[in-house]
Amino acid sequence: MAVAASLGQIAKESDAYVFLRSGKRMASAGEIHKVLALGVRRLDWVELIVDGGEEEESVMERIEKLLCRK
C-alpha cells in the first residue's frame, strides 16, 4: 500500500491527469483504493498515462523512480 499512497501523493501534487492501466482495467493514480483494486503485483507490467500540466515529464520521472526502484 505504501507505493499506492506515494503514487497518489505524486498525482495529487501535479496538475496533470495520472492513470495506471493494467490489462483492460484503468485507475486514476490519485484514488488509492482504485489503484489497489487493479491488483498489480511486483514485476507486473503497467502502463502509465500522464496527460496535461506543464510538469508532465517531471511527474513521469518521479513515478518511474517510485515504481522501478530496486
C-alpha distances in whole Angstrom, upper triangle without the diagonal:
4,5,5,6,9,10,11,12,14,15,16,18,20,23,22,21,18,17,15,17,17,20,22,18,17,15,15,13,13,12,8,9,12,9,7,11,12,11,11,11,12,15,15,17,16,19,18,20,21,24,26,26,28,25,24,25,23,20,20,20,17,15,17,16,13,12,16,15,17
4,5,5,6,9,10,11,12,14,15,17,19,22,21,21,17,17,16,19,18,22,24,21,19,17,16,13,13,13,10,12,14,12,10,14,15,14,13,13,13,16,17,18,17,19,18,20,21,24,25,25,27,24,23,23,21,18,18,18,15,13,15,14,10,11,14,13,15
4,5,5,6,8,10,11,12,14,15,17,20,19,18,15,14,13,15,16,19,21,18,17,15,14,11,12,13,10,12,13,10,10,13,13,13,11,11,11,13,14,15,14,16,14,17,17,21,23,23,24,21,20,20,18,15,15,15,12,10,12,11,7,8,11,11,13
4,5,5,6,9,10,10,12,14,16,18,17,16,13,12,11,14,14,18,19,16,14,11,11,8,9,9,6,8,9,7,7,11,11,11,10,11,12,15,14,15,13,15,13,15,16,19,21,21,23,21,19,20,18,15,15,16,13,11,13,13,10,10,13,14,16
4,5,5,6,9,10,10,12,15,17,17,16,14,14,14,17,18,21,22,19,17,14,12,9,9,9,6,9,11,9,10,13,14,14,14,15,16,18,18,19,17,18,16,17,17,20,21,21,23,20,19,20,18,15,16,17,14,12,15,14,11,12,15,15,18
4,5,5,6,9,10,11,13,16,16,16,13,14,14,17,18,22,23,20,18,15,13,10,10,11,9,13,14,11,12,16,16,16,15,16,16,18,18,18,16,17,15,16,16,19,20,19,21,18,17,17,15,12,13,14,10,9,12,11,8,10,13,13,16
4,5,5,6,9,10,11,14,13,12,9,10,10,14,15,19,20,17,14,12,10,6,7,9,8,12,12,9,11,14,14,15,13,15,15,17,16,16,13,14,11,13,12,15,17,17,18,16,14,15,13,10,11,12,9,7,10,11,8,9,12,13,16
4,5,5,6,9,10,13,12,11,9,10,11,15,16,20,21,17,14,11,9,5,4,7,6,10,10,9,11,14,14,16,15,17,18,20,19,18,15,16,13,14,13,15,17,16,18,16,15,17,15,12,13,15,12,10,13,14,11,12,16,17,20
4,5,5,6,9,12,12,13,11,13,14,18,20,23,24,21,18,15,12,9,7,10,9,13,14,12,14,17,18,19,18,20,20,22,21,21,18,18,15,16,14,16,17,16,18,15,15,16,14,11,13,14,11,10,14,14,11,13,17,17,20
4,6,5,7,10,10,11,9,12,13,17,19,23,23,21,17,15,12,9,8,11,12,15,16,13,16,19,18,20,18,20,20,21,21,20,17,16,13,13,12,14,14,13,14,12,11,13,10,7,10,11,8,7,11,11,10,12,15,15,19
4,6,5,8,7,7,6,9,11,15,17,21,21,18,15,12,9,6,5,9,10,14,13,12,15,17,17,19,18,20,20,22,20,19,16,15,12,11,9,11,12,11,13,11,11,13,11,8,10,12,10,9,12,14,12,13,17,18,21
4,5,8,9,9,9,12,14,18,20,24,24,21,17,14,10,8,6,9,11,14,15,14,16,19,19,21,20,23,23,25,24,23,19,19,15,14,12,13,13,12,14,13,13,15,14,11,13,15,13,12,16,17,15,17,20,21,24
4,7,9,11,11,14,16,20,23,26,27,24,20,17,14,11,9,13,14,18,18,17,19,22,22,24,23,25,25,26,25,24,21,20,16,16,13,14,13,11,12,11,12,14,12,9,13,14,11,12,16,16,15,17,20,20,24
4,5,8,9,12,15,19,22,25,25,23,19,16,13,11,10,14,15,19,18,17,20,22,22,24,23,25,25,26,25,23,20,18,15,13,10,11,9,7,9,7,8,11,9,7,11,12,11,11,15,16,15,17,20,21,25
4,7,9,13,16,19,23,26,25,23,19,17,13,13,11,15,17,20,19,19,22,24,23,26,25,27,28,28,27,25,22,19,16,13,10,9,7,5,8,8,8,12,11,10,12,15,14,14,17,19,19,20,23,24,28
4,6,10,13,16,20,22,22,20,16,14,11,11,11,14,16,19,18,17,20,22,21,24,22,25,25,26,24,22,18,16,12,10,6,5,5,4,8,8,6,10,10,8,10,13,13,13,15,17,17,18,21,22,26
4,7,10,13,17,19,19,16,13,11,8,8,9,12,14,17,15,14,18,19,18,21,20,23,24,24,22,20,16,14,11,8,6,5,6,8,11,11,9,12,13,10,11,15,14,13,15,18,17,17,20,23,26
4,7,10,14,17,16,14,10,9,6,6,7,10,12,15,13,11,15,16,15,18,16,19,20,20,18,16,13,11,7,6,5,7,9,10,13,12,9,12,12,9,9,12,12,10,12,15,14,14,17,19,23
4,7,10,13,13,10,7,6,4,5,8,10,11,13,10,9,13,13,11,15,13,17,18,18,16,14,10,8,6,5,7,9,12,14,17,15,12,14,15,12,11,14,14,11,13,16,15,13,16,19,22
4,7,10,11,8,6,5,6,6,10,11,11,13,10,7,11,11,9,11,10,13,14,15,12,10,6,6,5,6,9,12,15,17,20,18,15,16,16,13,12,14,14,11,12,15,13,11,14,17,20
4,6,7,6,4,7,9,10,13,13,14,14,11,9,12,11,8,11,10,13,15,14,11,9,6,5,7,8,11,14,17,20,22,21,17,18,19,16,14,17,17,14,14,18,16,14,16,19,22
4,6,5,6,9,12,12,16,15,15,15,12,10,11,10,7,9,7,10,12,12,8,7,5,7,9,11,15,17,21,23,26,24,21,21,22,19,17,19,19,16,15,18,17,14,16,19,21
4,6,8,11,15,16,19,18,18,18,14,13,14,13,9,11,10,13,15,14,10,9,8,9,12,13,17,19,23,26,28,27,23,24,25,22,20,22,23,19,19,22,20,17,19,22,24
4,7,10,14,16,19,18,18,17,14,13,15,13,10,12,12,16,18,17,14,12,11,11,13,14,17,19,22,25,28,27,24,25,26,23,21,24,24,21,21,24,23,20,22,25,27
4,7,11,13,15,14,14,14,10,10,12,9,7,10,11,14,17,17,13,12,10,10,12,13,16,18,21,24,27,25,22,24,25,21,20,23,23,19,20,23,21,18,21,24,26
4,7,9,12,11,12,12,9,8,11,10,7,11,11,15,17,18,14,13,10,9,10,10,13,14,18,20,23,22,19,20,22,18,17,20,20,16,17,20,19,16,19,22,25
4,6,8,7,9,9,6,6,9,9,7,11,11,15,17,18,15,14,11,11,10,10,12,14,17,19,22,20,18,20,20,17,16,19,18,15,17,19,17,16,19,21,24
4,5,6,8,10,7,7,11,11,11,14,14,17,19,20,18,16,13,12,10,9,10,12,14,15,19,18,15,18,18,14,14,17,16,13,16,18,16,16,19,21,24
4,5,7,9,8,6,10,11,11,13,13,16,17,18,16,15,12,12,9,9,10,12,14,15,18,16,14,16,15,12,12,15,13,10,13,15,13,12,16,18,21
4,6,9,9,8,11,13,13,16,16,18,20,22,20,19,16,15,13,12,12,14,15,15,18,16,15,17,17,13,14,17,14,12,16,17,15,15,19,20,23
4,6,5,6,9,10,11,14,15,17,19,21,20,19,16,16,14,14,15,16,18,18,22,20,19,21,20,16,17,20,18,15,18,20,17,17,20,22,25
4,5,5,6,9,10,12,12,15,17,19,18,18,15,16,15,16,16,19,20,21,24,22,20,22,21,17,18,20,17,14,17,18,15,15,18,19,22
4,5,5,6,9,10,12,15,17,20,18,19,17,18,17,18,19,21,23,24,27,25,23,25,24,21,21,23,21,18,20,21,18,17,21,22,24
4,5,5,7,9,11,14,17,19,17,17,14,15,15,15,17,19,21,22,25,24,22,24,23,20,19,22,20,17,19,21,18,17,20,22,24
4,5,5,8,8,11,14,16,13,14,11,12,12,13,15,17,20,21,24,22,20,21,21,17,17,19,17,14,16,17,14,13,17,18,21
4,5,6,7,10,13,15,13,15,13,15,15,17,18,21,24,25,27,25,23,24,24,20,19,21,19,16,18,19,16,14,17,19,21
4,5,8,11,14,17,14,15,13,15,16,17,20,22,25,26,29,27,25,26,26,22,22,24,22,19,20,22,19,17,20,22,24
4,6,9,12,14,11,12,10,12,13,15,18,20,23,25,28,26,23,24,24,21,19,22,21,17,18,20,17,15,18,20,22
4,6,10,12,10,11,11,14,15,18,20,23,26,28,30,28,25,26,26,23,21,23,22,18,18,20,17,15,17,19,20
4,7,9,6,8,8,11,13,16,18,22,25,26,28,26,23,23,23,20,18,20,19,15,15,17,14,11,14,16,17
4,6,6,9,10,14,15,18,21,24,28,29,31,28,25,25,25,22,20,21,19,16,16,17,14,11,13,14,15
4,6,9,10,14,15,19,21,25,28,29,30,27,25,24,23,21,19,19,18,15,14,14,12,9,10,11,11
4,6,9,13,15,18,21,24,28,29,30,27,24,23,23,21,19,19,18,15,13,14,13,10,9,11,11
4,6,10,13,16,19,22,26,27,29,26,24,23,23,21,18,19,19,15,14,16,14,11,11,14,14
4,7,10,13,16,20,23,25,26,24,21,20,21,19,16,17,17,14,12,15,14,10,11,14,15
4,6,10,13,16,20,22,23,21,18,18,19,16,13,15,15,12,11,14,13,10,11,15,17
4,6,10,13,17,19,21,19,15,15,17,14,11,14,15,11,11,14,14,11,13,16,19
4,7,10,13,15,17,15,12,12,13,11,8,11,12,9,9,12,12,10,12,15,18
4,6,10,13,15,14,10,11,13,10,8,12,13,11,11,15,15,14,16,19,22
4,7,9,11,10,6,8,10,8,7,11,12,10,12,15,15,14,17,19,23
4,7,10,10,7,10,12,10,10,14,15,14,15,18,18,18,20,23,26
4,7,8,6,10,12,10,11,15,16,15,17,20,20,21,23,25,29
4,5,6,9,10,9,11,14,14,15,17,19,20,21,23,25,28
4,6,8,9,10,12,14,14,16,18,19,20,22,23,25,28
4,6,5,6,9,10,11,12,14,16,17,18,20,21,25
4,6,5,6,9,10,11,12,14,16,17,18,20,24
4,5,5,6,9,10,10,12,14,15,16,18,21
4,5,5,6,9,10,11,13,14,15,16,20
4,5,5,6,9,10,11,12,14,15,19
4,6,5,6,9,10,10,12,14,17
4,5,5,6,9,10,10,12,15
4,6,5,6,9,10,11,14
4,5,5,6,8,10,14
4,5,5,6,8,12
4,6,5,6,9
4,6,6,9
4,6,9
4,6
4
